[in-house]
């Protein structure tokens, strides 16, 4: 098919065009016997490199010599087919391909069967919806043949059994290694170039830029393992916004299984539309069937937005509180977590520019969104010298670390104050129980800090410092004496020689800090 005279393609990374039909036959569905549909591969190119495609949108036409833009991967089943069947696997290499009077006709039948299998996964078209028979482009027909349908069923069964989580290889990928927020906002990352099989590709030149901040290098070359050296991006502490987007551009493989959607033209001639892969629509779709070399981009957003605590720091009510809450508190700065909107306690998390210390430990709630809602205490507070239970709500499975200042001396450094260490939580509500020392203060507020992370800190998380995800929540809670033992009634049998001696030794094992109240008793031969 000849291209239009004024072919116009946008200046876009990984832009594809379709130039002609390739290997395939015509088939039709039982419900539309007069509508013959081309099933098979299409010829085309990405950039200036040749490529082959299958159609993954049966209800819309292929637009020839009109731009398509990459739109991520296809389903695992389709990606599996494209990695294990023609044309990526050369015709004849498998040994079970459909055959024809000539090799070309065999290829056309095999490609048609693969296309039917792809439509099964992409469009939900069951194989029994297709009529028997097919026609070659030459006009030669096989009206009663079921070979293509039978082959498509086998391909579907293979994909369903073996696809698993198959996805196209990420042939260009930015990986963020670490972020720091003192003395400047920095992030280190590397770029990885891979082939279609996921193997690292050496000596690939990667061009870099960022929307905010300064990069240590703007060009990097991959080593023998396909990875660039570490690159650092730096933002000033007062940067606004506290985010940047890094872009890496390189000439790498575009893997089979990459999906393409049609780009609507804003001007120029109308694209040449084929009715073979059937009515026009703005979201016509293709899937790349063979890998090709072209310029590709990967982008990665980096954020330094953090969630801080709000326990008090400084003199308050005659007590010097030393809870590290603000960025400048202590040796490691206040407790803070880089915000990931999916990892938090309660119903959500917000970001603050710094810690918000307050006597009621509610500075975070007073700043923007009230998000300190992940821990529920008993309505009457906690009780010393006995087991207490709290309810903690987590957004995802993760780990909890928590500290209680039981003696009220303004820090979390004393023995027994580290209550939960890397304690595993499940997504949803978690009821946690712990024993409070009998020496805990009942005269002062007890401040508590809860830090939740998705990854296991393995002992490396403290009540201060930075963590890469999660949330910190601070609370104060009152601690009282144990609940009093109330004996509403008791009785002793007539055979007891000394009923008082029977009744009260049993009480000696009860913690008496809360007192005992005797409301009613009954002794034989005595009136109550």
C-alpha positions as CSV (number, residue, x, y, z in Angstrom):
1,X,0.0,0.0,0.0
2,X,1.4,3.4,-1.0
3,X,1.8,6.0,1.7
4,X,-0.1,9.3,1.5
5,X,1.8,12.2,-0.1
6,X,1.8,14.3,3.1
7,X,2.6,11.6,5.7
8,X,2.9,13.5,9.0
9,X,4.2,11.8,12.2
10,X,4.5,13.5,15.6
11,X,7.9,13.9,17.2
12,X,7.2,11.2,19.8
13,X,9.3,8.5,21.3
14,X,8.5,4.9,20.1
15,X,6.0,6.0,17.4
16,X,4.8,3.2,15.1
17,X,3.1,3.1,11.8
18,X,1.5,0.2,9.9
19,X,2.3,0.0,6.1
20,X,0.6,-3.1,4.9
21,X,-0.8,-6.6,5.7
22,X,1.8,-9.3,6.0
23,X,1.1,-13.0,6.7
24,X,-2.6,-13.9,7.3
25,X,-5.9,-15.1,5.9
26,X,-9.5,-14.0,5.9
27,X,-12.0,-15.4,8.4
28,X,-15.5,-14.6,9.4
29,X,-17.7,-14.9,12.5
30,X,-20.8,-17.0,12.4
31,X,-23.0,-14.0,13.3
32,X,-21.7,-12.0,10.3
33,X,-21.0,-14.5,7.4
34,X,-20.5,-11.7,4.8
35,X,-18.0,-9.8,6.9
36,X,-14.5,-11.2,6.2
37,X,-11.8,-10.1,8.6
38,X,-8.1,-10.2,8.0
39,X,-6.4,-12.3,10.7
40,X,-2.6,-12.2,10.8
41,X,0.4,-10.0,11.0
42,X,0.9,-6.5,9.7
43,X,4.1,-4.9,8.4
44,X,5.2,-1.6,9.7
45,X,8.0,0.3,11.4
46,X,9.0,2.0,14.6
47,X,11.2,5.0,13.8
48,X,13.1,3.7,10.8
49,X,13.3,0.1,11.9
50,X,11.0,-2.7,10.5
51,X,8.5,-4.2,12.8
52,X,5.5,-6.6,12.7
53,X,2.2,-6.2,14.6
54,X,-0.9,-8.1,15.4
55,X,-4.3,-6.4,15.9
56,X,-5.8,-6.4,19.5
57,X,-8.9,-4.4,18.8
58,X,-11.2,-6.4,16.4
59,X,-14.0,-3.8,16.4
60,X,-11.9,-1.0,15.0
61,X,-9.9,-0.7,11.8
62,X,-6.1,-0.5,11.3
63,X,-5.0,3.0,10.2
64,X,-2.2,2.7,7.6
65,X,0.6,5.3,7.5
66,X,-0.9,7.0,10.6
67,X,1.0,7.3,13.9
68,X,0.5,4.9,16.9
69,X,2.0,5.6,20.3
70,X,3.2,3.1,22.8
71,X,0.8,2.5,25.6
72,X,2.4,0.0,27.9
73,X,2.3,-3.8,27.9
74,X,-0.5,-6.2,26.9
75,X,-1.9,-9.0,29.1
76,X,0.4,-11.8,30.4
77,X,-1.3,-14.3,28.1
78,X,-0.8,-12.2,24.9
79,X,2.8,-11.4,25.9
80,X,3.4,-15.1,26.4
81,X,2.1,-15.9,22.9
82,X,4.2,-13.2,21.3
83,X,7.3,-14.6,23.1
84,X,6.7,-18.2,22.1
85,X,5.1,-18.1,18.7
86,X,5.5,-16.7,15.2
87,X,7.0,-14.3,14.1
88,X,9.3,-13.9,17.1
89,X,9.9,-17.6,17.0
90,X,10.8,-18.4,13.4
91,X,8.3,-20.4,11.5
92,X,9.2,-24.1,11.8
93,X,11.4,-23.7,14.9
94,X,8.6,-25.0,17.2
95,X,7.8,-28.0,15.1
96,X,4.0,-27.9,15.7
97,X,3.1,-25.0,13.4
98,X,0.3,-25.3,10.8
99,X,1.5,-26.4,7.4
100,X,0.4,-25.4,3.9
101,X,1.0,-26.3,0.3
102,X,3.9,-23.8,0.5
103,X,5.8,-22.4,3.4
104,X,4.2,-19.0,2.8
105,X,0.7,-20.5,3.1
106,X,1.7,-22.3,6.2
107,X,2.9,-19.1,7.8
108,X,-0.3,-17.4,6.9
109,X,-2.4,-20.1,8.5
110,X,-0.2,-20.1,11.6
111,X,-0.3,-16.3,11.9
112,X,-4.1,-16.4,11.6
113,X,-4.4,-19.0,14.4
114,X,-2.2,-16.8,16.6
115,X,-4.4,-13.8,15.8
116,X,-7.5,-15.7,16.8
117,X,-5.9,-16.7,20.1
118,X,-4.9,-13.0,20.7
119,X,-8.5,-11.8,20.0
120,X,-9.7,-14.4,22.5
121,X,-7.7,-12.7,25.2
122,X,-7.9,-9.0,24.0
123,X,-11.5,-8.9,22.8
124,X,-13.2,-12.0,24.4
125,X,-14.0,-13.6,21.0
126,X,-14.4,-17.4,21.7
127,X,-13.1,-19.7,19.1
128,X,-16.5,-21.4,18.5
129,X,-17.8,-17.9,17.4
130,X,-15.7,-18.2,14.3
131,X,-17.1,-20.1,11.2
132,X,-15.2,-23.0,9.7
133,X,-13.1,-22.2,6.7
134,X,-10.8,-19.3,5.5
135,X,-9.6,-17.6,2.4
136,X,-6.1,-16.6,1.3
137,X,-5.6,-13.1,0.0
138,X,-5.2,-14.6,-3.4
139,X,-8.9,-15.7,-3.3
140,X,-8.2,-19.4,-2.7
141,X,-10.6,-20.6,0.0
142,X,-10.9,-23.6,2.2
143,X,-14.5,-23.4,3.2
144,X,-14.7,-26.4,5.6
145,X,-11.3,-26.4,7.2
146,X,-11.1,-26.3,11.0
147,X,-7.4,-26.3,11.2
148,X,-6.9,-22.7,12.2
149,X,-9.6,-22.9,14.9
150,X,-8.1,-26.1,16.3
151,X,-4.6,-24.5,16.3
152,X,-5.9,-21.4,18.0
153,X,-7.4,-23.5,20.8
154,X,-4.1,-25.2,21.5
155,X,-2.3,-21.8,21.6
156,X,-4.9,-20.5,24.1
157,X,-4.5,-23.6,26.3
158,X,-0.8,-23.2,26.3
159,X,-1.0,-19.5,27.2
160,X,-3.5,-20.1,30.0
161,X,-1.4,-22.9,31.5
162,X,2.0,-21.1,31.2
163,X,1.6,-17.4,31.0
164,X,1.7,-16.7,34.7
165,X,2.7,-13.0,35.2
166,X,4.6,-12.7,31.9
167,X,5.3,-9.1,31.0
168,X,7.5,-7.6,28.3
169,X,11.0,-6.8,29.5
170,X,11.6,-3.3,30.9
171,X,14.3,-2.5,28.3
172,X,15.0,1.0,29.8
173,X,14.4,1.5,33.5
174,X,15.2,4.2,36.1
175,X,15.7,2.7,39.6
176,X,15.7,5.0,42.6
177,X,18.3,3.7,45.1
178,X,18.0,6.0,48.0
179,X,16.8,9.5,49.1
180,X,18.1,11.8,51.8
181,X,16.8,15.0,53.2
182,X,19.7,16.5,55.0
183,X,21.8,18.6,54.5
184,X,20.2,18.8,51.1
185,X,17.4,17.0,49.3
186,X,19.2,14.3,47.3
187,X,18.4,11.1,45.5
188,X,20.6,8.5,43.9
189,X,19.5,6.4,41.0
190,X,20.8,4.3,38.1
191,X,19.5,3.5,34.7
192,X,19.3,-0.1,33.3
193,X,19.3,-1.0,29.6
194,X,18.0,-4.6,28.8
195,X,17.3,-6.6,25.7
196,X,14.0,-8.3,25.0
197,X,14.9,-11.2,27.2
198,X,15.7,-9.0,30.2
199,X,19.5,-9.3,29.9
200,X,21.6,-6.2,30.6
201,X,23.0,-4.4,27.5
202,X,26.4,-2.7,27.8
203,X,27.7,0.4,26.2
204,X,24.3,2.1,25.8
205,X,24.5,5.9,26.0
206,X,21.7,7.3,28.2
207,X,20.7,11.0,28.1
208,X,19.2,12.4,31.3
209,X,17.3,15.5,32.3
210,X,15.1,16.5,35.3
211,X,12.2,19.0,35.7
212,X,13.7,20.3,39.0
213,X,17.1,20.1,40.6
214,X,20.6,19.5,39.4
215,X,22.0,16.2,38.1
216,X,25.5,15.0,38.8
217,X,25.6,13.7,35.2
218,X,23.5,14.4,32.2
219,X,24.9,11.6,30.1
220,X,25.8,8.1,31.3
221,X,26.9,4.9,29.7
222,X,25.9,1.4,30.8
223,X,28.5,-1.0,32.0
224,X,28.9,-4.7,31.3
225,X,25.9,-5.5,33.5
226,X,23.7,-3.0,31.6
227,X,23.6,-0.5,34.4
228,X,24.9,3.1,34.6
229,X,27.0,4.3,37.5
230,X,24.9,5.9,40.3
231,X,23.7,9.4,39.4
232,X,22.7,12.0,42.0
233,X,20.0,14.7,41.8
234,X,20.1,17.5,44.3
235,X,17.4,20.0,45.3
236,X,17.8,22.9,47.8
237,X,16.1,22.4,51.2
238,X,13.6,25.2,50.4
239,X,12.7,23.8,47.0
240,X,9.1,24.2,45.9
241,X,7.8,21.8,44.9
242,X,9.6,19.0,46.7
243,X,9.4,16.8,43.6
244,X,11.1,16.3,40.3
245,X,10.7,14.0,37.3
246,X,13.8,12.4,35.9
247,X,13.8,11.3,32.2
248,X,16.2,8.9,30.6
249,X,16.4,8.6,26.8
250,X,18.3,5.9,24.9
251,X,18.3,3.8,21.8
252,X,17.2,0.4,23.1
253,X,15.0,-2.6,22.2
254,X,11.3,-2.1,22.1
255,X,10.1,-5.6,23.2
256,X,7.4,-7.7,21.6
257,X,4.2,-7.3,23.7
258,X,4.3,-3.5,23.7
259,X,0.9,-2.1,23.1
260,X,0.2,0.8,20.7
261,X,-2.8,3.1,20.4
262,X,-3.7,5.3,17.4
263,X,-2.9,9.0,17.7
264,X,-5.6,11.1,16.3
265,X,-4.3,13.7,13.8
266,X,-5.0,17.4,14.5
267,X,-4.6,18.3,10.8
268,X,-3.4,17.1,7.4
269,X,-4.9,14.3,5.3
270,X,-7.1,11.6,6.8
271,X,-5.2,8.4,7.4
272,X,-5.7,5.5,5.0
273,X,-8.0,3.2,7.0
274,X,-8.4,-0.6,6.3
275,X,-11.7,-2.3,6.9
276,X,-9.9,-5.6,7.3
277,X,-9.4,-5.4,11.0
278,X,-12.9,-4.0,11.7
279,X,-15.6,1.3,12.1
280,X,-13.2,4.1,12.8
281,X,-12.4,4.8,16.5
282,X,-10.0,6.9,18.4
283,X,-8.5,4.0,20.2
284,X,-7.4,1.5,17.5
285,X,-4.8,-0.8,19.0
286,X,-1.9,-2.9,17.9
287,X,0.6,-5.1,19.7
288,X,4.2,-5.4,18.6
289,X,5.0,-8.9,17.5
290,X,8.7,-8.6,16.9
291,X,11.3,-6.6,18.9
292,X,12.9,-3.6,17.2
293,X,15.6,-1.0,18.0
294,X,14.3,2.5,18.6
295,X,14.6,5.5,20.9
296,X,12.8,5.0,24.1
297,X,12.2,7.0,27.2
298,X,11.6,6.2,30.8
299,X,10.5,8.6,33.5
300,X,10.5,8.4,37.3
301,X,9.0,10.9,39.7
302,X,11.0,11.5,42.9
303,X,9.3,13.1,45.9
304,X,10.8,14.4,49.1
305,X,7.4,15.1,50.8
306,X,7.5,13.8,54.3
307,X,5.2,13.0,57.2
308,X,6.5,14.2,60.6
309,X,5.4,13.6,64.2
310,X,4.0,16.1,66.7
311,X,5.1,15.1,70.2
312,X,6.3,18.1,72.2
313,X,9.9,19.2,72.3
314,X,11.1,21.8,74.8
315,X,9.8,23.0,78.2
316,X,6.1,22.4,79.0
317,X,4.5,22.3,82.4
318,X,7.8,22.2,84.2
319,X,9.0,19.1,82.2
320,X,11.7,19.3,79.6
321,X,10.5,17.1,76.7
322,X,13.2,15.8,74.4
323,X,11.1,13.9,71.8
324,X,12.8,14.4,68.4
325,X,10.0,15.8,66.3
326,X,11.4,18.6,64.1
327,X,14.1,18.2,61.4
328,X,16.7,19.8,63.6
329,X,16.0,17.9,66.8
330,X,18.6,15.4,68.1
331,X,21.3,13.8,66.1
332,X,19.2,12.3,63.4
333,X,16.4,14.8,63.2
334,X,12.8,14.1,64.1
335,X,10.9,10.9,63.1
336,X,9.8,11.3,59.5
337,X,8.7,9.1,56.6
338,X,8.7,9.8,52.9
339,X,5.1,9.8,51.9
340,X,3.7,7.0,49.8
341,X,0.0,7.4,49.7
342,X,-0.6,3.7,49.9
343,X,1.3,3.1,53.1
344,X,-0.1,4.6,56.3
345,X,-1.9,4.0,59.6
346,X,-5.7,4.7,59.7
347,X,-7.3,6.3,56.8
348,X,-4.5,8.3,55.2
349,X,-1.3,10.4,55.5
350,X,-0.4,13.9,54.6
351,X,2.9,15.7,54.2
352,X,4.4,18.6,56.3
353,X,7.4,20.8,55.7
354,X,8.6,20.0,59.3
355,X,7.5,18.5,62.6
356,X,4.7,20.2,64.4
357,X,5.4,19.7,68.2
358,X,2.5,20.4,70.5
359,X,1.5,19.6,74.1
360,X,-1.5,17.6,72.9
361,X,0.5,15.8,70.2
362,X,-2.0,17.1,67.6
363,X,0.1,19.5,65.6
364,X,0.0,17.2,62.6
365,X,-3.8,17.1,62.8
366,X,-3.9,20.9,63.0
367,X,-1.8,21.2,59.9
368,X,-3.8,20.5,56.8
369,X,-5.5,17.1,56.9
370,X,-6.3,15.4,60.2
371,X,-4.6,12.1,59.7
372,X,-3.6,10.9,63.2
373,X,-6.3,8.2,63.3
374,X,-4.4,4.9,63.2
375,X,-4.4,3.9,66.9
376,X,-7.4,3.4,69.1
377,X,-7.0,3.4,72.9
378,X,-9.4,2.1,75.5
379,X,-12.0,4.8,76.4
380,X,-10.8,5.0,80.0
381,X,-7.1,5.1,79.2
382,X,-4.5,2.5,80.0
383,X,-3.9,0.8,83.3
384,X,-0.5,0.2,84.9
385,X,0.5,-3.2,86.2
386,X,-1.7,-5.2,83.9
387,X,-2.3,-6.1,80.3
388,X,-3.8,-3.4,78.0
389,X,-5.0,-3.7,74.4
390,X,-5.1,-1.2,71.6
391,X,-6.4,-1.4,68.1
392,X,-4.1,-0.4,65.2
393,X,-5.3,0.0,61.6
394,X,-2.9,-0.4,58.7
395,X,-3.4,0.3,55.0
396,X,-1.2,-2.7,53.9
397,X,0.7,-5.5,55.5
398,X,3.7,-4.0,57.3
399,X,5.6,-3.5,60.5
400,X,5.0,-1.4,63.6
401,X,7.5,0.1,66.0
402,X,6.1,1.9,69.1
403,X,7.5,3.7,72.2
404,X,5.7,4.8,75.4
405,X,7.3,7.3,77.9
406,X,5.9,5.3,80.8
407,X,7.8,7.3,83.5
408,X,7.0,10.7,81.9
409,X,10.5,12.0,81.9
410,X,10.4,13.4,78.4
411,X,12.2,10.7,76.4
412,X,11.7,7.2,75.2
413,X,15.1,5.9,76.3
414,X,14.2,4.0,79.5
415,X,13.8,0.3,80.0
416,X,10.5,-1.2,78.9
417,X,9.6,1.9,76.9
418,X,10.2,0.3,73.5
419,X,6.9,-1.7,73.4
420,X,6.6,-3.0,69.8
421,X,9.8,-3.8,67.8
422,X,9.2,-4.6,64.1
423,X,5.8,-6.0,65.0
424,X,4.1,-7.5,61.9
425,X,0.7,-6.0,61.0
426,X,-1.8,-7.1,58.5
427,X,-3.9,-4.8,56.3
428,X,-6.9,-3.7,58.3
429,X,-7.4,-3.7,62.1
430,X,-4.9,-5.4,64.4
431,X,-5.6,-5.8,68.2
432,X,-2.3,-5.6,70.1
433,X,-1.9,-6.3,73.8
434,X,1.0,-5.4,76.1
435,X,1.7,-5.0,79.8
436,X,2.4,-1.6,81.3
437,X,5.0,-1.6,84.2
438,X,3.4,-1.1,87.6
439,X,5.8,1.8,88.1
440,X,4.3,3.8,85.2
441,X,3.4,7.4,86.1
442,X,-0.3,8.1,86.8
443,X,0.3,11.8,87.3
444,X,1.7,12.9,84.0
445,X,0.7,12.4,80.4
446,X,2.3,9.4,78.7
447,X,3.4,10.3,75.2
448,X,3.6,7.5,72.6
449,X,5.1,7.3,69.1
450,X,4.0,4.8,66.5
451,X,6.0,4.3,63.3
452,X,4.6,2.1,60.5
453,X,6.6,0.8,57.5
454,X,5.9,-1.6,54.7
455,X,9.4,-3.1,54.7
456,X,10.9,-4.8,57.8
457,X,13.4,-2.5,59.5
458,X,15.1,-5.4,61.1
459,X,16.0,-3.4,64.1
460,X,17.3,-0.4,62.3
461,X,14.3,1.9,63.0
462,X,14.4,4.2,66.0
463,X,12.0,6.9,67.4
464,X,14.0,9.5,65.4
465,X,15.4,9.7,61.8
466,X,14.2,9.2,58.3
467,X,12.5,6.2,56.7
468,X,11.7,5.6,53.1
469,X,8.0,4.9,53.4
470,X,5.1,4.8,55.9
471,X,3.8,7.1,58.6
472,X,4.6,8.3,62.1
473,X,1.8,9.1,64.6
474,X,2.2,10.6,68.1
475,X,-0.3,10.4,70.9
476,X,-0.6,11.2,74.6
477,X,-2.6,8.9,76.8
478,X,-3.5,8.8,80.5
479,X,-2.3,5.8,82.6
480,X,-4.3,4.9,85.7
481,X,-4.2,2.4,88.5
482,X,-5.6,-1.1,87.9
483,X,-9.3,-1.7,87.9
484,X,-10.5,-2.3,91.5
485,X,-11.7,-5.8,92.4
486,X,-15.4,-5.6,93.3
487,X,-16.9,-8.6,95.0
488,X,-20.6,-8.2,94.6
489,X,-21.2,-11.3,96.7
490,X,-19.7,-14.5,98.0
491,X,-20.7,-17.3,100.2
492,X,-19.2,-20.1,102.2
493,X,-20.6,-23.6,102.8
494,X,-21.8,-24.7,106.3
495,X,-19.0,-27.3,106.5
496,X,-16.4,-24.6,106.6
497,X,-14.9,-24.3,110.0
498,X,-13.7,-20.8,109.4
499,X,-15.4,-19.3,106.2
500,X,-13.3,-16.1,106.4
501,X,-10.1,-18.1,106.2
502,X,-11.5,-19.9,103.1
503,X,-12.7,-16.8,101.3
504,X,-9.9,-14.3,101.6
505,X,-6.6,-16.2,101.0
506,X,-7.8,-16.6,97.4
507,X,-7.7,-12.9,97.1
508,X,-4.1,-12.7,98.0
509,X,-3.1,-13.4,94.5
510,X,-5.1,-10.5,93.1
511,X,-3.2,-7.2,92.4
512,X,-4.5,-5.0,95.2
513,X,-3.3,-1.6,93.9
514,X,-6.8,-0.7,92.9
515,X,-8.4,-1.9,96.2
516,X,-11.1,-4.4,97.0
517,X,-14.7,-3.6,97.7
518,X,-17.0,-6.1,99.4
519,X,-20.6,-5.4,98.7
520,X,-22.5,-8.5,99.9
521,X,-21.5,-11.7,101.7
522,X,-23.3,-14.8,103.2
523,X,-22.0,-17.0,106.0
524,X,-23.9,-20.0,107.4
525,X,-25.9,-19.2,110.5
526,X,-25.3,-15.5,110.0
527,X,-27.8,-13.0,108.7
528,X,-26.4,-11.0,105.8
